[in-house]
Amino acid sequence: MSKFQNYKNKENFSKELKENGWFIAHEFIQDDNFISKVKSTLEECSKNCRQIQIKNGIGNNNEGTTHHLIGQDKIFLELLNYLTLEFNEFFEDFFSGKYILNAFGGNFLDKGIKSYASEIHRDVRTFTSDVNLMINTLVMLDDFTEDNGATYLLSKSHFQKNKPSKDDFYKNASRAVAKKGSVVFWHSNLWHAAGENKTDKERTSVTPMFTKPFLKQQFNYVDAVGIDNILQSDEKLQQVLGYFSRVPSTLDEWYQPKEKRFYRPNQEL
């Protein structure tokens, strides 16, 4: 049996995302050993990121957060590959065309820890109304419960330009409660916040985010993975990593036939 569940009826997901702004694909990852490996690898990567945060004087508001996992270990690339292969049609429908990875981070929510993710926020700083520029995903590496800080998601707030009041948000928001291996998707205009972990066990996740290809990636994933590895990958994964929406840096790179261009014709708005 595959590590990953095959979802046939993605029309329901598109409907839920359009109407409510979010949905959960329950228990997408079927293999507990794979989840454990992702989690243990995330812990090692987190130690490295934490050292750099502290060294550069930005440790105070970043506790529990890890960034740009693609390129740090191949297991995250494997997860990204299966996620985008399974939900490629859904993503292309959402973006009305091609899309790329914008960021791929991770989060540890421990008792008493608060980071910027605990604030009521959305991940597109400018309200984009009907234009779908970005979508968030969150892969649960532990069960998400109300007690351990399951994410708050305010349904239909992706139609809402202004930030809701704290009272309104916490009175009406739903919780992303699901088993480990589940994936929650939400429109990046949606107002949301991490919950508070009241247990003695950490609540762990990784958070791939996708955008239209013309938006600048938060990290150079093509260089992080390496051109040789990119060229050995499936064309769909090349697309997601941003290989077809690179910026040329010389005139020789610019003046190329269509099939060799750094920025391909089908990446535009």
C-alpha positions as CSV (number, residue, x, y, z in Angstrom):
1,M,0.0,0.0,0.0
2,S,1.2,3.5,-0.8
3,K,2.4,5.8,1.9
4,F,-0.1,8.4,0.6
5,Q,-3.9,8.2,0.3
6,N,-5.4,8.7,-3.2
7,Y,-8.2,11.3,-3.2
8,K,-10.6,10.9,-6.1
9,N,-13.2,13.5,-5.4
10,K,-11.3,16.8,-5.4
11,E,-14.4,18.7,-6.7
12,N,-15.6,18.8,-3.1
13,F,-12.3,20.3,-2.0
14,S,-12.6,23.1,-4.6
15,K,-16.1,23.8,-3.4
16,E,-15.2,23.9,0.3
17,L,-12.2,26.1,-0.4
18,K,-14.2,28.5,-2.5
19,E,-17.1,28.8,0.0
20,N,-15.4,28.4,3.4
21,G,-11.8,29.2,2.5
22,W,-10.3,25.9,3.9
23,F,-10.7,22.1,4.0
24,I,-8.9,19.1,5.4
25,A,-7.7,16.0,3.5
26,H,-7.8,13.6,6.4
27,E,-4.9,11.1,6.9
28,F,-3.3,11.8,3.5
29,I,-0.1,10.2,4.8
30,Q,-0.8,6.5,5.6
31,D,2.6,5.4,6.8
32,D,3.4,6.1,10.5
33,N,7.1,5.3,9.9
34,F,7.3,8.0,7.2
35,I,5.6,10.5,9.5
36,S,8.1,9.7,12.2
37,K,11.0,10.1,9.9
38,V,9.8,13.5,8.6
39,K,9.3,14.6,12.2
40,S,12.8,13.5,13.4
41,T,14.4,15.0,10.3
42,L,12.5,18.3,11.0
43,E,13.9,18.3,14.6
44,E,17.5,18.1,13.3
45,C,16.9,20.9,10.7
46,S,15.2,23.0,13.4
47,K,18.3,22.8,15.6
48,N,20.4,24.2,12.7
49,C,17.9,26.9,11.9
50,R,17.7,27.9,15.6
51,Q,21.5,28.3,15.9
52,I,21.4,30.7,12.9
53,Q,18.4,32.6,14.3
54,I,20.2,33.2,17.6
55,K,23.6,34.0,15.9
56,N,21.9,36.7,13.8
57,G,19.9,38.2,16.7
58,I,16.4,37.2,15.7
59,G,15.7,34.4,18.1
60,N,13.0,36.0,20.2
61,N,10.0,35.7,17.9
62,N,11.1,32.7,15.9
63,E,11.1,30.0,18.6
64,G,9.6,26.8,17.3
65,T,9.8,27.8,13.6
66,T,12.0,26.3,10.9
67,H,12.3,27.6,7.4
68,H,13.1,26.4,3.8
69,L,13.3,22.7,4.4
70,I,13.6,21.8,0.7
71,G,17.3,21.3,0.1
72,Q,18.1,20.4,3.7
73,D,17.0,16.8,3.4
74,K,15.5,14.7,0.5
75,I,12.6,13.5,2.6
76,F,10.9,16.9,2.3
77,L,11.3,16.8,-1.4
78,E,9.6,13.3,-1.4
79,L,6.7,14.7,0.6
80,L,6.4,17.7,-1.7
81,N,6.4,15.5,-4.8
82,Y,3.6,13.3,-3.6
83,L,1.5,16.2,-2.3
84,T,1.7,18.1,-5.6
85,L,1.2,15.0,-7.7
86,E,-1.9,14.0,-5.8
87,F,-3.4,17.5,-5.7
88,N,-2.0,18.9,-9.0
89,E,-5.4,19.2,-10.7
90,F,-6.8,20.9,-7.6
91,F,-3.9,23.4,-7.4
92,E,-4.0,24.2,-11.1
93,D,-7.8,24.8,-10.8
94,F,-7.2,27.1,-7.9
95,F,-4.6,29.1,-9.7
96,S,-6.2,28.8,-13.2
97,G,-2.8,27.5,-14.5
98,K,0.7,26.7,-13.3
99,Y,2.0,27.3,-9.8
100,I,5.2,27.1,-7.8
101,L,6.4,26.5,-4.3
102,N,6.7,29.8,-2.4
103,A,8.0,28.5,0.9
104,F,8.3,25.3,2.9
105,G,8.8,25.6,6.6
106,G,8.0,23.7,9.8
107,N,6.6,24.4,13.2
108,F,7.0,23.0,16.7
109,L,4.3,24.3,19.1
110,D,5.3,23.5,22.7
111,K,3.5,24.4,25.9
112,G,4.1,28.0,26.8
113,I,5.7,28.9,23.4
114,K,4.2,31.7,21.3
115,S,5.6,32.8,17.9
116,Y,4.3,35.1,15.2
117,A,2.1,32.2,14.0
118,S,0.0,32.6,17.1
119,E,-1.1,36.1,16.1
120,I,-4.3,36.5,14.0
121,H,-3.0,36.9,10.5
122,R,-3.1,36.0,6.9
123,D,-0.2,35.1,4.6
124,V,-1.0,37.5,1.8
125,R,-0.3,41.0,3.1
126,T,-2.5,42.6,0.4
127,F,-6.1,41.6,0.1
128,T,-6.4,40.1,-3.4
129,S,-10.2,39.6,-3.5
130,D,-11.0,37.2,-6.4
131,V,-7.4,36.8,-7.6
132,N,-6.0,33.6,-6.1
133,L,-2.3,34.4,-5.6
134,M,-1.4,31.9,-2.8
135,I,-2.6,28.8,-1.0
136,N,-1.4,27.5,2.4
137,T,-1.0,23.8,3.2
138,L,-0.2,22.3,6.6
139,V,0.8,18.7,7.0
140,M,0.2,17.4,10.5
141,L,3.0,15.3,12.0
142,D,1.1,14.9,15.2
143,D,-2.6,14.6,15.9
144,F,-4.1,18.2,16.1
145,T,-6.5,18.6,19.0
146,E,-8.0,21.6,20.7
147,D,-5.8,20.9,23.7
148,N,-2.5,21.0,21.8
149,G,-3.2,24.1,19.8
150,A,-5.0,23.1,16.6
151,T,-5.0,26.0,14.1
152,Y,-7.9,28.5,14.3
153,L,-9.5,29.2,10.8
154,L,-12.2,31.8,10.4
155,S,-14.5,30.4,7.7
156,K,-15.4,32.8,4.8
157,S,-13.0,35.4,6.1
158,H,-11.1,35.1,2.8
159,F,-13.8,37.5,1.5
160,Q,-13.1,39.9,4.3
161,K,-10.6,42.7,3.7
162,N,-10.2,44.0,7.3
163,K,-8.8,42.0,10.2
164,P,-11.5,40.7,12.5
165,S,-11.5,41.7,16.1
166,K,-10.0,39.2,18.6
167,D,-13.5,38.6,20.1
168,D,-15.1,38.0,16.8
169,F,-12.3,35.8,15.6
170,Y,-12.1,33.5,18.6
171,K,-15.9,33.4,18.9
172,N,-16.5,32.2,15.3
173,A,-13.3,30.5,14.2
174,S,-13.2,26.7,13.6
175,R,-10.4,24.4,14.6
176,A,-8.3,22.2,12.3
177,V,-8.7,19.1,14.4
178,A,-7.5,15.9,12.6
179,K,-5.2,12.9,12.9
180,K,-1.5,13.0,12.1
181,G,-0.9,12.6,8.4
182,S,-3.8,14.9,7.5
183,V,-3.3,18.0,5.4
184,V,-5.2,21.3,5.9
185,F,-5.5,23.6,2.9
186,W,-6.6,27.2,3.2
187,H,-6.9,30.3,0.9
188,S,-4.1,32.7,1.9
189,N,-6.6,35.5,2.3
190,L,-8.1,33.6,5.2
191,W,-7.6,35.0,8.7
192,H,-6.1,32.3,11.0
193,A,-3.9,31.7,14.0
194,A,-2.1,28.9,15.7
195,G,-3.7,27.8,18.9
196,E,-2.2,27.4,22.4
197,N,-0.6,24.1,23.4
198,K,-1.8,23.2,26.9
199,T,-0.3,19.7,26.9
200,D,3.1,18.4,27.7
201,K,3.8,17.1,24.2
202,E,4.8,19.1,21.2
203,R,2.5,19.6,18.2
204,T,4.4,19.5,15.0
205,S,3.7,20.3,11.3
206,V,5.3,21.3,8.0
207,T,3.9,24.1,5.9
208,P,4.3,24.2,2.1
209,M,2.9,27.3,0.5
210,F,2.2,27.7,-3.2
211,T,1.8,30.8,-5.5
212,K,1.4,31.7,-9.1
213,P,4.8,31.4,-10.8
214,F,5.3,35.1,-11.4
215,L,5.6,35.8,-7.7
216,K,9.1,35.8,-6.2
217,Q,9.9,32.6,-4.2
218,Q,11.0,33.2,-0.6
219,F,14.1,31.0,-1.2
220,N,16.0,29.8,-4.2
221,Y,14.8,26.2,-4.3
222,V,16.4,25.4,-7.7
223,D,19.9,26.1,-6.3
224,A,19.0,24.5,-2.9
225,V,18.1,21.2,-4.6
226,G,20.8,21.5,-7.3
227,I,20.4,21.6,-11.1
228,D,21.5,18.0,-11.6
229,N,18.9,16.8,-9.1
230,I,16.3,19.0,-10.7
231,L,17.0,17.6,-14.2
232,Q,16.5,14.1,-12.9
233,S,13.1,15.0,-11.4
234,D,9.7,14.7,-13.0
235,E,8.6,17.7,-15.0
236,K,5.8,18.5,-12.6
237,L,8.2,18.7,-9.7
238,Q,10.6,20.9,-11.8
239,Q,7.6,23.2,-12.3
240,V,6.7,23.3,-8.6
241,L,10.3,24.0,-7.6
242,G,10.4,27.0,-9.9
243,Y,12.7,25.7,-12.6
244,F,10.5,27.1,-15.4
245,S,10.2,30.6,-13.8
246,R,13.8,31.5,-13.1
247,V,15.3,34.9,-13.7
248,P,18.2,34.9,-16.3
249,S,21.3,36.8,-15.2
250,T,23.2,37.1,-18.5
251,L,22.1,38.0,-22.1
252,D,23.2,34.5,-23.2
253,E,20.7,33.0,-20.7
254,W,18.0,35.5,-21.9
255,Y,18.4,34.9,-25.7
256,Q,17.4,31.2,-25.8
257,P,14.8,29.3,-27.8
258,K,11.4,28.9,-26.2
259,E,12.1,25.4,-24.8
260,K,15.3,26.5,-23.1
261,R,14.2,29.8,-21.6
262,F,14.6,30.3,-17.9
263,Y,11.2,31.9,-17.7
264,R,8.7,29.8,-19.9
265,P,5.7,31.4,-21.7
266,N,3.1,29.5,-19.6
267,Q,4.1,31.0,-16.3
268,E,2.5,34.4,-16.6
269,L,-0.7,35.7,-15.1
